[in-house]
Amino acid sequence: RLVLVKSGQSWRQKKLAKTISIPVREQCWSFKQRLLHDACLIETLQSADVVLEIFLALRNPEVALWMERITSDWTVVERDFEQIPKTVWKSSEIILEIMRNSKAALRYADAELLDDAGFLVQACQLRGYTSPDSLHWLKTVADCQLCLCYAMKQNDKETADRIMVHSKQLIAKANHMDIVTLVVFALFCDALTPWREHLLTLLKDLSKPALSHGFCSRAVADLDLVRALLPRSYVLLPLHLATDCCLFCPSYEVDRLTKLLTWASQEDYKSFVPFILGKDISVFFLANMASEHRAAIFQELLDFWGGPEKIVAIIREDHKKIQSLLRWAICQGDAAICASKNVRETLSHVVDGELYETGDAQVGQTLFSLCFAGTNLPTNIVETIPVEWLKELMDLRGSEKKIASELWAWLPGGASWLGWIEMQQLLPAFAIKVLRCLPLNVLSGPSLDIIYSPELPVQAGIIYVTQLLQQNRKEDREELKKIVDRSNRRFEEVGHAAAQAMSVAEEANRRANQAEMTAQQAQSEARSASRTASYAEQTARNAEHTARNAERLAAVN
């Protein structure tokens, strides 16, 4: 909203509030892209213009509330940090207000503000900035970072280099938090490319707790991993923007190790897998990756581990918590893992070697569930798996349909399979669900004998009859629909013919009416002609009578 104020007039915010009907606490004023402090007078602005163009923006209600509290006592941000909404840290007004009282204010700022030229120049000026040539105002690492941001916004690489040279002593004496944030900041600051290697060396003497607190407390507390990941890519910038606050926020942390591992591995999966396996990291991080990355890295993991024997041993020992990842893949039906050819080959190895009888039954069951969930079962395996493995399938969505599909391809052998389920009373209810999914009603001839197999539950016959009845009802409905369709078509044809006949009759009636009207008109004309003739005849008689009278009168005279 643009507000025009005549130069020289005394306009305080309270007076403006009455004029524009907006409470003072919700007013945010700016002049020439510079935020105006609440305490200032509009009349103090110096301008040669007759009218000043001052812009008014409405504050977010949360920002307005905390602006009042911080103006009254800025230390509230330290006491109540956890209660302050994230939107507050996105407000340049809030950060500038804190900066008027504390040199550490930048630690609370949201990362978006580091790309705001208006905020950067005002923040630098508050800290003592006067001109690019003077860097004596740099007193803290935060000052260096602030000035670096401003220099990069101005595309001034020369000033950025000068800042780094000037701030060497400050960096050497900085606390752990400042060092870590500055190192991470250097990764997306092009001007600091020559300084990256030097900055990374600052991490060498940091303790794990210090690095964890400053970098990513939940994700990485491994110095070697961080040092290896940090220099590899500029993609760290989006990671920081996705966090609760920016690099300087005390609660800063990356929410998932996945993000780091994903971008770090995208270019070279083969080199990345041995690196990860050398760290104390669970492979469950794959669950949070995009499917294409998960499939590629999982394949590299299995290839790196070796053949089926080695994979079986790794699953048995739950190396790198791989069982958690496999259970997740089964529940999700994740094709990236369940459809792996290595998993299918390992299952065949377990079944063909009957390893499930030597202590690897649980491994085989897991592999079977994986392949089943990914429609990835080896050929000719239906008749050879232990029936106990079916227990794990009950919780899979649509598993009975998948089992029915497999059985249908292997009848009559499937009858024995379901018979084992029934006889051992493992999953009788589940077996019935599977039977209901089989199209038993299409069986005929010798194949129909399977319905009467003693190995099948007695419900098989009932299901068969029910399907036949449903099929008959369906066929009856289809036949009835055909009759109705034919009747509808005949009705439409008759209706069309009747409509045509009606149209012809209406046309004939119209012509008859027209002929009648013509006859009536002719009759009327005939009567008119008759009357005219009678009148002419009368006129002639009158003329003749007049002529006789004239003759008599002439004779008398």
C-alpha positions as CSV (number, residue, x, y, z in Angstrom):
1,R,0.0,0.0,0.0
2,L,1.4,3.4,-1.0
3,V,1.0,6.3,1.3
4,L,1.8,9.9,0.2
5,V,3.0,12.2,3.0
6,K,3.8,15.9,2.5
7,S,7.4,16.7,3.4
8,G,7.7,18.7,6.7
9,Q,4.6,17.3,8.3
10,S,4.8,15.6,11.6
11,W,3.3,12.2,11.1
12,R,3.7,9.7,14.0
13,Q,2.5,6.2,13.7
14,K,-0.4,6.7,16.1
15,K,-1.7,9.6,13.9
16,L,-1.3,7.4,10.8
17,A,-3.1,4.6,12.6
18,K,-6.2,6.8,13.0
19,T,-6.0,8.0,9.5
20,I,-5.7,4.6,7.8
21,S,-7.5,2.5,10.4
22,I,-4.7,0.0,11.0
23,P,-3.3,-0.6,14.5
24,V,0.2,0.5,15.1
25,R,1.4,-3.0,16.0
26,E,0.4,-4.2,12.5
27,Q,2.1,-1.4,10.6
28,C,5.4,-2.1,8.7
29,W,6.8,1.1,7.0
30,S,9.5,1.3,4.4
31,F,11.1,4.2,2.4
32,K,13.2,3.5,-0.6
33,Q,13.4,-0.2,0.2
34,R,14.6,0.6,3.7
35,L,12.6,-0.5,6.8
36,L,11.7,2.3,9.1
37,H,12.1,1.7,12.8
38,D,8.9,2.0,14.9
39,A,10.3,4.8,17.0
40,C,11.2,7.1,14.1
41,L,9.2,10.1,12.9
42,I,8.1,10.2,9.3
43,E,9.0,13.9,9.2
44,T,12.7,13.1,9.9
45,L,13.0,11.6,6.4
46,Q,15.1,14.0,4.2
47,S,13.8,14.4,0.7
48,A,13.8,17.1,-1.9
49,D,10.4,15.9,-3.2
50,V,7.3,17.7,-2.2
51,V,5.6,14.4,-1.5
52,L,7.3,11.4,0.1
53,E,6.2,7.9,-1.1
54,I,6.2,5.7,1.9
55,F,5.1,2.1,1.6
56,L,3.0,0.3,4.2
57,A,2.8,-3.4,4.6
58,L,0.7,-5.3,7.1
59,R,2.6,-7.4,9.6
60,N,1.8,-11.0,10.1
61,P,-0.1,-11.3,13.4
62,E,2.5,-13.5,15.0
63,V,5.3,-11.1,13.9
64,A,3.3,-8.2,15.3
65,L,2.9,-10.0,18.6
66,W,6.6,-10.9,19.0
67,M,7.7,-7.6,17.7
68,E,6.1,-5.9,20.7
69,R,7.7,-8.4,23.1
70,I,11.1,-8.2,21.5
71,T,11.0,-4.4,21.4
72,S,10.2,-4.4,25.1
73,D,12.8,-7.1,26.0
74,W,14.9,-8.7,23.3
75,T,16.2,-11.4,25.6
76,V,12.8,-13.1,25.4
77,V,14.2,-14.8,22.2
78,E,16.7,-16.7,24.3
79,R,14.3,-17.6,27.0
80,D,11.3,-18.6,24.8
81,F,13.1,-19.7,21.6
82,E,11.3,-23.0,21.3
83,Q,7.9,-21.2,21.5
84,I,8.6,-18.7,18.8
85,P,6.9,-19.6,15.5
86,K,9.1,-20.1,12.4
87,T,7.5,-17.2,10.6
88,V,9.0,-14.8,13.1
89,W,12.5,-15.7,12.0
90,K,11.6,-14.9,8.4
91,S,10.9,-11.3,9.4
92,S,13.7,-8.9,8.6
93,E,12.1,-6.4,11.1
94,I,12.5,-8.9,13.9
95,I,16.1,-9.8,13.2
96,L,17.1,-6.1,12.8
97,E,15.4,-5.3,16.1
98,I,17.4,-8.0,17.9
99,M,20.5,-6.8,16.1
100,R,20.1,-3.4,17.7
101,N,20.8,-5.1,21.0
102,S,22.8,-8.2,20.2
103,K,25.7,-8.9,17.9
104,A,24.6,-12.6,17.8
105,A,21.2,-11.7,16.2
106,L,22.1,-13.3,12.9
107,R,22.0,-16.8,14.5
108,Y,18.2,-16.5,14.7
109,A,17.7,-15.4,11.1
110,D,16.0,-17.6,8.5
111,A,18.1,-18.5,5.5
112,E,15.8,-16.6,3.1
113,L,17.0,-13.3,4.7
114,L,20.6,-14.1,3.5
115,D,19.4,-13.6,0.0
116,D,17.5,-10.3,0.7
117,A,19.7,-7.4,-0.4
118,G,17.7,-4.8,1.6
119,F,18.0,-6.8,4.8
120,L,21.7,-7.4,4.3
121,V,22.7,-3.8,3.7
122,Q,20.7,-2.6,6.8
123,A,22.1,-5.4,8.9
124,C,25.7,-4.6,7.9
125,Q,25.0,-0.9,8.6
126,L,23.7,-1.7,12.0
127,R,26.9,-3.6,12.7
128,G,29.1,-0.7,11.6
129,Y,29.5,-1.1,7.9
130,T,30.2,2.2,6.1
131,S,31.8,1.4,2.7
132,P,33.3,-1.7,1.0
133,D,36.8,-0.3,1.6
134,S,36.4,-0.4,5.4
135,L,36.4,-3.8,7.0
136,H,37.5,-2.7,10.5
137,W,33.9,-3.1,11.7
138,L,34.1,-6.9,11.4
139,K,34.2,-8.1,15.0
140,T,32.7,-11.6,14.9
141,V,32.4,-14.5,12.6
142,A,28.8,-13.6,12.2
143,D,29.9,-10.2,10.9
144,C,32.1,-12.0,8.4
145,Q,29.3,-14.2,7.2
146,L,26.9,-11.2,7.0
147,C,29.4,-9.2,5.0
148,L,30.2,-12.1,2.7
149,C,26.5,-12.5,2.0
150,Y,26.2,-8.9,1.0
151,A,29.4,-9.0,-1.1
152,M,28.0,-12.1,-3.0
153,K,24.7,-10.4,-3.5
154,Q,26.6,-7.5,-5.1
155,N,28.7,-10.1,-7.1
156,D,31.8,-8.6,-5.4
157,K,34.3,-11.4,-5.2
158,E,37.2,-9.1,-4.5
159,T,35.6,-7.9,-1.3
160,A,34.8,-11.5,-0.4
161,D,38.4,-12.4,-0.6
162,R,39.4,-9.3,1.5
163,I,36.9,-10.3,4.1
164,M,38.4,-13.8,4.4
165,V,41.9,-12.4,4.7
166,H,40.8,-9.8,7.3
167,S,38.9,-12.4,9.4
168,K,41.6,-15.1,9.7
169,Q,42.2,-14.3,13.4
170,L,38.5,-14.1,14.1
171,I,37.9,-17.6,12.6
172,A,40.9,-19.0,14.5
173,K,39.3,-17.9,17.8
174,A,35.7,-18.8,16.9
175,N,33.6,-21.3,18.8
176,H,32.7,-24.6,17.4
177,M,29.2,-23.5,16.3
178,D,30.6,-20.6,14.3
179,I,33.3,-22.7,12.7
180,V,30.9,-25.4,11.5
181,T,28.3,-22.9,10.1
182,L,31.1,-21.0,8.3
183,V,32.4,-24.1,6.7
184,V,29.0,-25.2,5.5
185,F,28.3,-21.6,4.3
186,A,31.5,-21.8,2.3
187,L,30.2,-24.7,0.2
188,F,27.6,-22.5,-1.6
189,C,29.6,-19.3,-1.7
190,D,31.5,-19.2,-5.0
191,A,33.8,-16.4,-3.8
192,L,35.1,-18.8,-1.1
193,T,36.2,-21.5,-3.5
194,P,39.9,-20.8,-2.9
195,W,39.3,-20.9,0.8
196,R,37.3,-24.2,1.0
197,E,40.3,-26.5,1.6
198,H,41.6,-24.2,4.4
199,L,38.1,-24.0,6.0
200,L,37.7,-27.7,6.0
201,T,40.9,-28.1,8.0
202,L,39.1,-26.2,10.8
203,L,37.0,-29.3,11.4
204,K,39.9,-31.5,12.3
205,D,40.1,-30.5,16.0
206,L,36.4,-30.4,16.6
207,S,34.8,-33.0,18.9
208,K,31.9,-35.1,17.7
209,P,29.4,-33.4,20.0
210,A,30.4,-30.0,18.8
211,L,30.1,-31.1,15.1
212,S,26.8,-32.8,15.8
213,H,25.3,-29.8,17.5
214,G,26.4,-27.4,14.8
215,F,25.8,-29.5,11.8
216,C,23.2,-32.3,12.1
217,S,22.6,-33.8,15.5
218,R,20.2,-36.5,14.5
219,A,21.7,-37.3,11.1
220,V,25.5,-37.4,11.4
221,A,27.8,-37.5,14.4
222,D,30.6,-39.0,12.3
223,L,33.5,-36.6,11.6
224,D,34.9,-38.7,8.8
225,L,31.6,-38.9,7.0
226,V,31.0,-35.1,7.3
227,R,34.4,-34.3,6.0
228,A,33.9,-36.6,3.1
229,L,30.5,-35.3,2.2
230,L,31.0,-31.5,2.7
231,P,33.4,-30.8,-0.2
232,R,31.6,-32.8,-2.8
233,S,28.7,-30.7,-4.0
234,Y,26.9,-27.3,-3.8
235,V,23.7,-29.1,-3.2
236,L,24.0,-28.5,0.5
237,L,22.3,-25.1,0.1
238,P,18.8,-26.6,-0.4
239,L,19.4,-28.8,2.7
240,H,19.9,-25.8,4.8
241,L,16.9,-24.0,3.4
242,A,14.8,-27.0,4.3
243,T,15.6,-26.8,8.0
244,D,13.7,-25.0,10.7
245,C,16.1,-22.0,10.7
246,C,19.2,-21.1,8.9
247,L,22.8,-22.1,9.5
248,F,23.1,-19.8,12.5
249,C,20.1,-21.1,14.4
250,P,20.9,-22.9,17.6
251,S,18.4,-25.6,16.8
252,Y,19.8,-26.2,13.3
253,E,19.9,-29.8,12.1
254,V,19.3,-31.8,9.0
255,D,16.2,-33.9,9.5
256,R,17.4,-37.0,7.6
257,L,20.7,-38.5,6.7
258,T,19.0,-39.6,3.5
259,K,19.3,-36.2,1.9
260,L,23.1,-36.1,2.4
261,L,23.5,-39.7,1.3
262,T,21.3,-39.3,-1.8
263,W,23.1,-36.4,-3.4
264,A,26.5,-37.7,-2.3
265,S,25.9,-41.0,-4.1
266,Q,24.1,-39.9,-7.2
267,E,27.2,-39.6,-9.4
268,D,29.0,-42.7,-8.4
269,Y,27.1,-45.5,-6.7
270,K,30.0,-48.0,-6.9
271,S,32.4,-45.8,-5.0
272,F,29.7,-44.7,-2.6
273,V,28.6,-48.2,-1.4
274,P,32.0,-49.3,0.1
275,F,32.2,-45.9,1.8
276,I,28.8,-46.3,3.5
277,L,29.5,-49.9,4.5
278,G,32.7,-48.7,6.2
279,K,30.6,-46.4,8.5
280,D,28.4,-47.2,11.4
281,I,25.2,-46.5,9.4
282,S,22.1,-48.6,9.0
283,V,21.1,-49.3,5.4
284,F,17.5,-48.4,6.4
285,F,18.3,-44.9,5.1
286,L,17.4,-46.3,1.7
287,A,13.7,-46.4,2.7
288,N,13.6,-42.6,2.6
289,M,15.2,-42.2,-0.8
290,A,13.6,-41.8,-4.2
291,S,12.8,-45.2,-5.8
292,E,15.4,-44.9,-8.6
293,H,18.2,-44.1,-6.1
294,R,17.1,-46.8,-3.7
295,A,17.0,-49.4,-6.5
296,A,20.5,-48.5,-7.8
297,I,22.2,-48.4,-4.4
298,F,20.5,-51.6,-3.2
299,Q,21.7,-53.4,-6.3
300,E,25.2,-52.1,-5.7
301,L,25.0,-53.2,-2.1
302,L,24.1,-56.8,-3.1
303,D,26.7,-56.9,-5.8
304,F,29.3,-55.7,-3.4
305,W,28.4,-58.3,-0.8
306,G,28.8,-61.1,-3.3
307,G,26.8,-64.2,-4.3
308,P,23.7,-65.8,-2.7
309,E,25.6,-67.5,0.1
310,K,27.1,-64.2,1.3
311,I,23.7,-62.4,1.0
312,V,22.0,-65.2,3.1
313,A,24.6,-64.8,5.8
314,I,24.3,-61.0,5.8
315,I,20.5,-61.2,6.2
316,R,20.8,-63.9,8.9
317,E,23.2,-61.7,10.9
318,D,21.1,-58.6,10.2
319,H,24.2,-56.8,9.0
320,K,23.7,-53.0,8.8
321,K,20.1,-53.6,10.1
322,I,19.2,-54.9,6.7
323,Q,16.2,-56.9,8.1
324,S,14.4,-53.7,9.0
325,L,14.8,-52.5,5.4
326,L,13.6,-55.8,3.9
327,R,10.5,-55.8,6.2
328,W,9.7,-52.3,5.2
329,A,10.0,-53.2,1.5
330,I,7.6,-56.2,2.0
331,C,5.0,-54.1,3.7
332,Q,5.3,-51.3,1.0
333,G,5.5,-53.7,-1.9
334,D,8.5,-51.6,-2.9
335,A,9.6,-52.7,-6.4
336,A,13.0,-51.1,-6.0
337,I,13.9,-53.8,-3.6
338,C,11.4,-56.6,-4.1
339,A,12.0,-56.9,-7.8
340,S,15.8,-57.2,-7.5
341,K,17.2,-60.1,-9.5
342,N,19.7,-60.7,-6.7
343,V,16.9,-61.3,-4.3
344,R,15.2,-63.8,-6.7
345,E,18.5,-65.7,-7.3
346,T,19.2,-65.9,-3.6
347,L,15.7,-67.3,-2.9
348,S,16.3,-69.9,-5.6
349,H,19.6,-70.8,-3.9
350,V,17.8,-71.2,-0.5
351,V,15.0,-73.4,-1.9
352,D,17.1,-75.5,-4.3
353,G,19.7,-76.2,-1.6
354,E,16.9,-76.8,1.0
355,L,18.8,-74.4,3.3
356,Y,15.5,-73.7,5.1
357,E,16.0,-77.1,6.8
358,T,19.5,-76.1,8.1
359,G,18.6,-73.0,10.1
360,D,18.0,-70.4,7.4
361,A,14.2,-70.8,7.3
362,Q,13.6,-67.3,8.4
363,V,15.9,-65.9,5.7
364,G,14.1,-68.0,3.1
365,Q,10.8,-66.8,4.3
366,T,11.9,-63.2,4.1
367,L,13.2,-63.7,0.6
368,F,10.0,-65.4,-0.4
369,S,7.9,-62.6,0.9
370,L,10.1,-60.0,-0.9
371,C,9.8,-61.8,-4.2
372,F,6.1,-62.4,-3.7
373,A,5.4,-58.7,-2.9
374,G,7.3,-57.7,-6.0
375,T,5.8,-60.3,-8.3
376,N,9.3,-61.6,-8.7
377,L,9.0,-65.3,-7.7
378,P,11.4,-67.7,-9.5
379,T,10.0,-70.2,-12.0
380,N,8.8,-73.6,-10.8
381,I,9.1,-72.7,-7.1
382,V,5.4,-73.0,-6.1
383,E,5.6,-76.7,-5.4
384,T,8.9,-76.6,-3.4
385,I,8.4,-73.9,-0.8
386,P,7.5,-74.8,2.8
387,V,3.8,-74.0,3.5
388,E,4.8,-72.2,6.7
389,W,6.2,-69.4,4.6
390,L,2.6,-68.4,3.6
391,K,2.1,-67.1,7.2
392,E,3.9,-63.9,6.3
393,L,1.7,-63.2,3.4
394,M,-1.5,-62.7,5.3
395,D,-0.8,-59.1,6.1
396,L,0.1,-58.1,2.5
397,R,-2.6,-56.2,0.6
398,G,-4.2,-58.4,-2.1
399,S,-2.0,-61.3,-1.3
400,E,-4.8,-63.8,-1.7
401,K,-5.2,-62.7,-5.3
402,K,-1.5,-63.0,-6.0
403,I,-1.5,-66.5,-4.5
404,A,-4.5,-67.5,-6.6
405,S,-2.8,-66.3,-9.7
406,E,0.3,-68.4,-8.9
407,L,-1.9,-71.4,-8.1
408,W,-3.9,-71.1,-11.2
409,A,-0.7,-71.5,-13.3
410,W,0.2,-74.6,-11.4
411,L,-3.0,-76.6,-11.0
412,P,-3.4,-79.4,-10.1
413,G,-0.3,-79.1,-7.9
414,G,-1.9,-76.2,-6.2
415,A,-4.5,-78.4,-4.7
416,S,-1.9,-80.1,-2.6
417,W,-0.6,-76.8,-1.5
418,L,-3.9,-75.6,-0.2
419,G,-4.6,-79.0,1.2
420,W,-1.4,-78.7,3.4
421,I,-2.7,-75.4,4.7
422,E,-6.0,-77.0,5.7
423,M,-4.6,-80.2,7.2
424,Q,-2.0,-78.4,9.3
425,Q,-4.6,-75.9,10.3
426,L,-2.2,-73.1,9.7
427,L,-4.3,-70.6,7.8
428,P,-7.7,-72.1,7.0
429,A,-9.5,-68.8,6.7
430,F,-6.8,-67.4,4.5
431,A,-7.0,-70.6,2.3
432,I,-10.7,-70.0,1.8
433,K,-9.9,-66.4,0.6
434,V,-7.5,-67.7,-1.9
435,L,-10.0,-70.3,-3.2
436,R,-12.5,-67.6,-3.7
437,C,-10.1,-65.7,-5.9
438,L,-9.6,-68.8,-8.2
439,P,-11.9,-68.9,-11.3
440,L,-13.1,-72.4,-10.5
441,N,-16.2,-72.0,-12.6
442,V,-14.2,-72.1,-15.9
443,L,-13.0,-75.7,-15.1
444,S,-14.4,-78.4,-17.3
445,G,-13.7,-82.0,-18.2
446,P,-10.8,-83.8,-16.4
447,S,-9.6,-80.5,-14.8
448,L,-12.9,-80.4,-12.9
449,D,-11.8,-83.4,-10.8
450,I,-9.6,-81.1,-8.7
451,I,-12.7,-79.6,-7.1
452,Y,-13.4,-83.0,-5.6
453,S,-9.8,-83.6,-4.4
454,P,-9.9,-84.7,-0.7
455,E,-6.9,-82.5,-0.1
456,L,-9.0,-79.4,-0.7
457,P,-11.3,-77.9,1.9
458,V,-14.9,-78.9,1.6
459,Q,-15.7,-75.2,0.9
460,A,-14.1,-75.6,-2.5
461,G,-17.2,-77.3,-3.9
462,I,-19.5,-74.6,-2.4
463,I,-17.3,-71.9,-3.9
464,Y,-17.4,-73.7,-7.3
465,V,-21.3,-73.9,-7.2
466,T,-21.6,-70.3,-6.1
467,Q,-19.4,-69.1,-8.9
468,L,-21.5,-71.1,-11.4
469,L,-24.7,-69.5,-10.1
470,Q,-23.1,-66.1,-10.3
471,Q,-21.9,-66.9,-13.8
472,N,-25.5,-68.1,-14.7
473,R,-27.0,-65.0,-13.2
474,K,-24.5,-62.9,-15.1
475,E,-25.3,-64.7,-18.3
476,D,-29.0,-64.3,-17.7
477,R,-28.5,-60.6,-17.0
478,E,-26.5,-60.3,-20.2
479,E,-29.2,-62.2,-22.2
480,L,-31.9,-60.0,-20.7
481,K,-29.9,-57.0,-21.5
482,K,-29.7,-58.1,-25.1
483,I,-33.5,-58.6,-25.3
484,V,-34.1,-55.2,-23.8
485,D,-31.6,-53.7,-26.2
486,R,-33.4,-55.3,-29.2
487,S,-36.8,-54.2,-27.9
488,N,-35.4,-50.7,-27.4
489,R,-34.1,-50.7,-31.0
490,R,-37.4,-52.0,-32.3
491,F,-39.3,-49.4,-30.3
492,E,-37.1,-46.7,-31.7
493,E,-37.7,-48.0,-35.3
494,V,-41.5,-48.2,-34.8
495,G,-41.4,-44.8,-33.2
496,H,-39.4,-43.4,-36.1
497,A,-41.9,-44.9,-38.6
498,A,-44.8,-43.6,-36.7
499,A,-43.2,-40.2,-36.6
500,Q,-42.7,-40.3,-40.4
501,A,-46.4,-41.4,-40.9
502,M,-47.5,-38.6,-38.6
503,S,-45.4,-36.2,-40.6
504,V,-47.0,-37.4,-43.9
505,A,-50.5,-37.2,-42.4
506,E,-49.8,-33.7,-41.2
507,E,-48.6,-32.7,-44.6
508,A,-51.7,-34.2,-46.3
509,N,-54.0,-32.5,-43.8
510,R,-52.2,-29.2,-44.5
511,R,-52.7,-29.6,-48.2
512,A,-56.4,-30.5,-47.8
513,N,-56.9,-27.4,-45.6
514,Q,-55.1,-25.4,-48.3
515,A,-57.4,-26.9,-51.0
516,E,-60.5,-26.2,-49.0
517,M,-59.4,-22.6,-48.5
518,T,-58.8,-22.3,-52.2
519,A,-62.3,-23.8,-53.0
520,Q,-63.9,-21.5,-50.5
521,Q,-62.1,-18.5,-52.1
522,A,-63.3,-19.6,-55.6
523,Q,-66.8,-20.0,-54.3
524,S,-66.7,-16.6,-52.8
525,E,-65.4,-15.1,-56.1
526,A,-68.2,-16.9,-58.0
527,R,-70.9,-15.5,-55.7
528,S,-69.4,-12.0,-56.1
529,A,-69.4,-12.4,-59.9
530,S,-73.0,-13.6,-59.8
531,R,-74.0,-10.5,-57.8
532,T,-72.2,-8.3,-60.3
533,A,-74.0,-10.0,-63.2
534,S,-77.4,-9.5,-61.5
535,Y,-76.6,-5.9,-60.9
536,A,-75.6,-5.4,-64.5
537,E,-78.8,-7.1,-65.7
538,Q,-80.9,-4.9,-63.4
539,T,-79.1,-1.8,-64.7
540,A,-79.8,-2.8,-68.2
541,R,-83.5,-3.3,-67.5
542,N,-83.6,0.1,-65.8
543,A,-82.0,1.7,-68.9
544,E,-84.4,-0.1,-71.2
545,H,-87.3,1.2,-69.1
546,T,-86.0,4.7,-69.1
547,A,-85.6,4.5,-72.9
548,R,-89.3,3.5,-73.4
549,N,-90.4,6.3,-71.1
550,A,-88.4,8.7,-73.2
551,E,-90.0,7.4,-76.4
552,R,-93.5,7.8,-75.0
553,L,-92.8,11.3,-73.8
554,A,-91.5,12.2,-77.2
555,A,-94.6,10.8,-78.9
556,V,-96.9,12.9,-76.8
557,N,-95.0,16.0,-77.5
